[in-house]
Amino acid sequence: MNDLTGPDAPAPPADWAARLQALAAYLRANRETYTSEALARAARDAGYTQSDVDSAIAMAGVGTASVAGPEQRARARTLVIAIYVITFLGFAAFVLSKPSALQYGWGFLAAILGVTLGLTLLLSLRTIRRSNPRAATAGGAIAAMMVLPIVFLLVVTGLCVATTVPVGLLS
C-alpha cells in the first residue's frame, strides 16, 4: 500500500522555537488528509530532523493522528464491497442450489437477496465516508471504518437465514 506523499512541508526557520511552531502548524493543518508517516517524511525531506518532528508532534497534540485519509477510505470501501459481493455470491449459490428454491423462483429470491444486500452496502459505504476514526496506524483506521459495515452484513445475512429456514431453503 502506497502512503500519500504529503504536501510540501515549510522550509525550517533558523530559530529552533520558530522551527517547532512552523512544523506543528503544518502537522495540525494536514493531519486529516495525510498519514502521520507521510507528514513526518515530508518534514524530514524539507530539512527537519527527527527530533524536530517528534517535538512538533508533541506540541501539536497529534500523537494519535487521524489517518483516515483518501487512501485508507478507498481501501476500506474496496474491502467492504468485496466482502459484500462474496457474501451475496456464496449465499445465493447455497440457497439457489436447493430444490425447494424452485417453488419460489430463483430470480425472485436472488432479487430479494440482491436488493437487501445492496441497500445494506450503500449504508455501509455511507458509514465509511462519514466516519473519522483516530488510530495510530493506517491499518487501524481501515479496521475501525469496517466495523459497522461488517456488523450490518452480519445482521442482514442472519435475518436472511432466519427467514429462509421456515420455508425449507436451508435444509
ABEGO torsion letter per residue (X at the ends): XBBBAEBBBBBBBABAAAAAAAAAAAAAAAAAABBAAAAAAAAAAAGBBAAAAAAAAAAAGAABBBABBAAAAAAAAAAAAAAAAAAAAAAAAAAAABAAAAAAEAAAAAAAAAAAAAAAAAAAAAAAAABBBBBABAAAAAAAAAAAAAAAAAAAAAAAAAAAAAAGAAX
